[in-house]
Every structure is written in structure tokens, then in C-alpha cells.
Amino acid sequence: MHSVPRTIQHQTQTYEQLGISNSRLLIRGLFVRCPACGAGRTHKSWTKMNQRCHRCSLRFERIIGHALGYIGINTIVAFTTTFAVLIAGAVITSPDIPFVPLLAATAVPGVLLPILFLPSSHTLWTAIDLIMRPLLPGEIDPRFIKVDPVAGPWDASAVVASASPGGTESAAEGAAESDDDRATGESQGDAAGGSAQ
């Protein structure tokens, strides 16, 4: 009995769909911009992120529990920086380590950095999420897609044309006209057949 080989379907990654590199996604997120299109104004306030990008319509919090990701990033950055300051201070002042001033110095990155880094952690985690979980069809404005995950590469001008307000209506009108023409032709054919008999 021969085993049937299974076809492994390639999942189109986000960087392929958008035509940019993963590092570009991360840099945009780090500088508090939409990872997908690079637009600014991602936040309502310092601590509150918008639901969607105003330019490409990407939903920033793509799944339930998205907040755990950027909280984790913020915590890692704060702890790493605090630990680095502590070690550097101990090495520089050794052997007479001033514990109280050193602890006070570590409080600065430990308290201020999580607040200062909060907006960046929001968009940076969205960028990481896009790298780990590729965009789904319809998740972003199609004008920003270079490679459709289902249909493959497409022409951006065709997307813009189909996305125009009259594009859908004209297509529907054309389909209706072709149906009318087909029905008229069939009725004429039936009439001709009847007269021949």
C-alpha cells in the first residue's frame, strides 16, 4: 500500500504580503507607528492605543489577550535596564559600593522606563504579532497588500480601481446587462424556432 504524499501549503507571511522586511515592521513598531503601513497617530493618549490604524485599518489588538504581550515586553525591558544599571554601578564603585545611592539609581529605570516605553511597547508587540501570525484576508485595506495570501501577486492599480466607489456598481451593472442580453437572445431564438415550425 502506497502512502499518499501530503502537500504542505506555504503560508504567505506578513512581510511577503506587505512587500517589506520583518526588520521594517519592528522599527516602525519601536517608533510608535503602524507596523503595516507606517502611519503615525496610533494612540489616543500616552496609555491608550487606538483600535485601528486610521490609514490601513489594521486592528492593533488582533486577538483577545493582546495586552499580555506588550506588558511582557515592557517588563522585560524595565528589568533588563534596571539590572544593567545595578551591575554597572556595582562594578564602577567596587569595592566600596554605596548601596543606598545605587538602589536610588536603579529606581529611575525601574519606575520611569515602563511609563516612557509604554506607547512603543504597544506597537512593537503588534509588529511581533504580525511576524508570528500572518495577516488574514480582509484584515487590512487591500490597497496596502502586494501579495494576496490566496490569489498571489496582484496589480495595485486593479485593487485601487476595484476599491473605488463606482467600481463595484459598474461591475454589477455590467453583469446585469450581460444577463439581459443573454435572456433577449434566448427569447429571440425561441421565437425563430417557433416560426420555422
C-alpha positions as CSV (number, residue, x, y, z in Angstrom):
1,M,0.0,0.0,0.0
2,H,1.5,3.3,-1.1
3,S,1.2,6.3,1.1
4,V,-0.2,9.4,-0.5
5,P,2.3,12.4,-0.1
6,R,0.8,15.3,1.7
7,T,1.2,18.7,0.1
8,I,2.4,21.3,2.6
9,Q,0.8,24.6,1.7
10,H,3.0,27.7,2.1
11,Q,1.5,30.3,4.3
12,T,2.1,33.8,2.9
13,Q,3.9,35.7,5.7
14,T,3.1,39.3,6.6
15,Y,6.3,40.6,5.1
16,E,5.5,38.9,1.8
17,Q,2.0,40.3,1.7
18,L,3.1,43.9,2.5
19,G,6.3,43.8,0.5
20,I,8.5,45.0,3.4
21,S,11.0,43.2,5.7
22,N,10.4,42.0,9.2
23,S,13.0,44.5,10.5
24,R,11.0,47.3,8.9
25,L,7.9,46.1,10.8
26,L,9.8,46.1,14.1
27,I,11.4,49.5,13.5
28,R,8.0,51.0,12.7
29,G,6.6,49.5,15.9
30,L,9.5,50.7,18.0
31,F,9.0,54.3,16.8
32,V,5.2,54.1,17.7
33,R,4.0,53.8,14.1
34,C,1.6,51.4,12.5
35,P,3.8,48.3,11.7
36,A,1.9,47.6,8.5
37,C,1.8,51.0,6.7
38,G,4.0,53.3,8.9
39,A,1.3,55.8,9.8
40,G,1.5,57.8,13.0
41,R,-1.2,58.8,15.4
42,T,-1.6,55.3,16.7
43,H,-2.6,56.4,20.2
44,K,-5.5,58.4,21.7
45,S,-3.3,59.2,24.7
46,W,0.0,58.1,26.2
47,T,-1.5,55.0,27.7
48,K,-4.5,54.3,25.3
49,M,-3.9,52.9,21.8
50,N,-6.5,53.4,19.0
51,Q,-8.4,50.3,18.0
52,R,-7.4,50.6,14.3
53,C,-4.9,52.4,12.1
54,H,-6.5,55.5,10.5
55,R,-4.7,54.7,7.2
56,C,-4.7,51.0,6.6
57,S,-7.5,49.9,9.0
58,L,-5.3,47.3,10.8
59,R,-6.7,46.3,14.2
60,F,-3.8,46.8,16.6
61,E,-5.1,44.4,19.2
62,R,-5.6,41.5,16.9
63,I,-6.7,38.8,19.5
64,I,-8.1,38.7,23.0
65,G,-5.2,38.9,25.5
66,H,-3.1,41.0,23.2
67,A,-2.2,43.2,26.2
68,L,-0.2,40.4,27.8
69,G,2.3,40.7,25.0
70,Y,3.2,44.4,25.4
71,I,3.1,44.1,29.2
72,G,5.6,41.3,28.9
73,I,7.9,43.4,26.6
74,N,7.7,46.4,28.9
75,T,8.5,44.2,31.9
76,I,11.5,42.6,30.2
77,V,12.9,46.0,29.1
78,A,12.4,47.5,32.5
79,F,14.0,44.6,34.4
80,T,16.9,44.3,32.0
81,T,17.7,48.0,32.2
82,T,17.4,48.1,36.0
83,F,19.7,45.0,36.3
84,A,22.2,46.6,33.9
85,V,22.3,49.8,35.9
86,L,22.7,47.8,39.1
87,I,25.6,45.7,37.8
88,A,27.3,48.7,36.2
89,G,27.1,50.8,39.4
90,A,28.4,47.9,41.5
91,V,31.4,47.4,39.1
92,I,32.2,51.1,38.9
93,T,32.1,51.7,42.7
94,S,33.6,48.4,43.8
95,P,34.9,47.7,46.4
96,D,33.1,50.5,48.4
97,I,29.6,50.1,46.9
98,P,27.2,52.8,48.0
99,F,24.1,50.7,48.4
100,V,21.5,53.4,49.1
101,P,22.6,55.7,46.1
102,L,22.8,52.6,43.9
103,L,19.3,51.5,44.8
104,A,18.0,55.0,44.2
105,A,19.7,55.0,40.8
106,T,18.0,51.7,39.8
107,A,14.6,53.2,40.8
108,V,14.9,55.6,37.9
109,P,14.8,53.0,35.1
110,G,12.6,50.7,37.2
111,V,9.8,53.3,37.6
112,L,10.2,55.7,34.8
113,L,11.1,53.4,31.9
114,P,7.9,51.3,31.9
115,I,5.9,54.6,31.6
116,L,8.1,56.1,28.9
117,F,8.3,52.9,26.9
118,L,4.6,52.1,27.1
119,P,3.5,53.5,23.7
120,S,6.5,51.8,21.9
121,S,5.7,48.5,23.6
122,H,2.1,48.7,22.2
123,T,3.1,49.0,18.6
124,L,6.2,46.9,18.9
125,W,4.2,43.9,20.2
126,T,1.7,44.4,17.3
127,A,4.7,44.2,14.9
128,I,5.9,41.0,16.6
129,D,2.4,39.6,16.4
130,L,2.3,40.3,12.7
131,I,5.5,38.4,12.2
132,M,4.3,35.4,14.2
133,R,0.8,35.3,12.9
134,P,0.4,36.4,9.2
135,L,-2.3,38.8,8.1
136,L,-5.6,37.2,7.2
137,P,-7.7,38.1,4.2
138,G,-9.7,41.3,4.9
139,E,-7.7,42.2,7.9
140,I,-6.1,45.3,6.3
141,D,-7.1,47.7,3.5
142,P,-6.3,45.7,0.3
143,R,-4.5,48.8,-1.2
144,F,-1.6,48.0,1.1
145,I,-1.3,44.4,0.1
146,K,1.3,43.5,-2.5
147,V,0.8,39.7,-2.5
148,D,-2.7,38.3,-1.8
149,P,-2.4,35.2,0.5
150,V,-5.0,33.4,-1.7
151,A,-4.6,34.8,-5.2
152,G,-0.9,35.6,-5.2
153,P,0.7,38.8,-6.5
154,W,-1.6,41.4,-8.0
155,D,-1.6,44.7,-9.7
156,A,-2.1,47.6,-7.2
157,S,-3.9,49.7,-9.9
158,A,-6.5,46.9,-10.2
159,V,-7.0,47.0,-6.5
160,V,-7.5,50.7,-6.4
161,A,-9.9,50.5,-9.3
162,S,-12.0,47.8,-7.6
163,A,-11.8,49.8,-4.3
164,S,-13.2,52.9,-5.9
165,P,-16.8,53.8,-5.1
166,G,-18.1,53.2,-8.6
167,G,-16.1,50.0,-9.2
168,T,-18.5,47.6,-7.6
169,E,-21.6,49.3,-9.0
170,S,-20.2,49.3,-12.6
171,A,-19.3,45.6,-12.3
172,A,-22.8,44.8,-11.0
173,E,-24.3,46.8,-13.8
174,G,-22.2,45.0,-16.4
175,A,-23.2,41.7,-15.0
176,A,-26.9,42.7,-15.1
177,E,-26.6,43.9,-18.7
178,S,-24.9,40.7,-19.8
179,D,-27.8,38.7,-18.2
180,D,-30.4,40.9,-20.0
181,D,-28.6,40.4,-23.3
182,R,-28.5,36.6,-22.8
183,A,-32.2,36.5,-21.9
184,T,-33.1,38.6,-25.0
185,G,-31.0,36.3,-27.3
186,E,-32.7,33.2,-25.9
187,S,-36.2,34.6,-26.4
188,Q,-35.4,35.6,-30.0
189,G,-34.0,32.1,-30.6
190,D,-37.2,30.5,-29.3
191,A,-39.4,32.9,-31.4
192,A,-37.4,32.0,-34.6
193,G,-37.7,28.3,-33.8
194,G,-41.5,28.6,-33.4
195,S,-41.9,30.4,-36.7
196,A,-39.8,27.8,-38.5
197,Q,-42.2,25.1,-37.4
